[in-house]
Amino acid sequence: MRFETKAIHSGLSIGNPSKSVIPPISPSTIFEIDADGRREEDLHYSRLANPNRLQFEHLIATLEGGEVAAAFSSGIAAASALLQTLKPGDHVIVPEDVYAGNRKMITDIMLGWGLEADFIHMGSLERIESCIRPETKLIWVETPSNPLMRISDIRGISTLAKSKGIRTVVDNTWPTPVNQLPLALGADLVLHSTSKYFGGHSDILGGALVAKTNDEWWSRIEIVQKMGGAVPSPYDCWMLSRSTRTLAYRMKGHNEHAQKIAEELEKHPKVKELYYPGLPSHPDFELAKSQMTGFGGMISFLIDGSPKDAIKIVGNSKIIKRATSLGGVESTWEHRLSSEGEGSITPKTLIRLSVGLEHPNDLLEDLMNALG
Ligand SMILES: *Cc1c(COP(=O)(O)O)cnc(C)c1O
């Protein structure tokens, strides 16, 4: 079965005895125990498992090509669950431009708890290798990175990590499995904020981890999911499964619109530099092409002017909403540094645009008017 078909049909029959084509939302927190006692695999209490969460977990695992998945109440909850499987003194290598919320989660919570982290430029394998210590347990990859759209070599990093007995996790929130399949490229785990393209309509908060193999580490992740308790509601899981059925076609639209807009914006005299991995001008265009099948809906660009000018330009849009986050059917943009704050390496004149599914010519007109 191909991706589009799997996105529509996977997981629907799990915990769905009535054979409804679309499974019902199961709000019950408790499940009746059989008269002859409880079996390990029976549903019991909804924090541990429930039909809608199992449906979504099966669906996202199938789409990423993994054996198992765990859904969380946000992307950050999924990321921190992964780190909570490590021990104090363990070391992780993280991109210096990792998603700002994950940077703050690591520095404000996990470092205090005893985790050690190096935040580095992930562009060179030698640089990564030089940071590896005996305590290094995990290399974190986010590609394209946020918001600089740097591309990291998933195959090269995973091979290096594997040779040292280290796991690799790829935050696949931006590309989604439609554009990039990290597990097939050698990574061990995939991280998602499903609040973005999986949800796709800016109305669900969620996260997920997917693993290539159901191993001992995975059982620790499951314990943090169930006993840490940062789980999504059955309603959120049902909504996410619903959104995921159109993921492939939404991503085709995001890819197509962003490519067209990036090509036009790049020529604008007020745009000093533009970062989109689908353009030959991107320094990692060849690497991007070797590991992505589409380049996604996110564009970052620097304004030829002051940070105030950048804020003013964002203020001029009529269709594109001034809002953070990404991946919705509606386009959004923001002066990114204003959202990231302290510790960020984002340039002061950078605007980040999430290209939605409106007609691209309407978006281009809005952008040209805003840039003036
Ligand atoms: C938004 C985002 C996250 C965090 O997810 P939440 O659902 O907001 O907690 C993590 N990584 C990336 C790349 C993101 O864009």
Ligand as a Chemical Component Dictionary entry (heavy atoms), coordinates in Angstrom:
data_LIG
# 
_chem_comp.id                   LIG 
_chem_comp.type                 NON-POLYMER 
_chem_comp.pdbx_formal_charge   0 
_chem_comp.three_letter_code    LIG 
# 
loop_
_chem_comp_atom.comp_id 
_chem_comp_atom.atom_id 
_chem_comp_atom.alt_atom_id 
_chem_comp_atom.type_symbol 
_chem_comp_atom.charge 
_chem_comp_atom.model_Cartn_x 
_chem_comp_atom.model_Cartn_y 
_chem_comp_atom.model_Cartn_z 
_chem_comp_atom.pdbx_ordinal 
LIG C1 C1 C 0 6.156  23.426 17.448 1  
LIG C2 C2 C 0 7.343  22.570 17.391 2  
LIG C3 C3 C 0 7.701  21.773 18.480 3  
LIG C4 C4 C 0 6.954  21.790 19.795 4  
LIG O1 O1 O 0 5.667  21.284 19.693 5  
LIG P1 P1 P 0 4.419  21.748 20.603 6  
LIG O2 O2 O 0 3.323  20.907 20.058 7  
LIG O3 O3 O 0 4.245  23.218 20.393 8  
LIG O4 O4 O 0 4.766  21.422 22.006 9  
LIG C5 C5 C 0 8.817  20.952 18.348 10 
LIG N1 N1 N 0 9.560  20.949 17.231 11 
LIG C6 C6 C 0 9.240  21.717 16.159 12 
LIG C7 C7 C 0 10.102 21.659 14.948 13 
LIG C8 C8 C 0 8.135  22.551 16.207 14 
LIG O5 O5 O 0 7.850  23.330 15.146 15 
# 
loop_
_chem_comp_bond.comp_id 
_chem_comp_bond.atom_id_1 
_chem_comp_bond.atom_id_2 
_chem_comp_bond.value_order 
_chem_comp_bond.pdbx_ordinal 
LIG C1 C2 SING 1  
LIG C2 C3 SING 2  
LIG C2 C8 DOUB 3  
LIG C3 C4 SING 4  
LIG C3 C5 DOUB 5  
LIG C4 O1 SING 6  
LIG O1 P1 SING 7  
LIG P1 O2 DOUB 8  
LIG P1 O3 SING 9  
LIG P1 O4 SING 10 
LIG C5 N1 SING 11 
LIG N1 C6 DOUB 12 
LIG C6 C7 SING 13 
LIG C6 C8 SING 14 
LIG C8 O5 SING 15 
# 
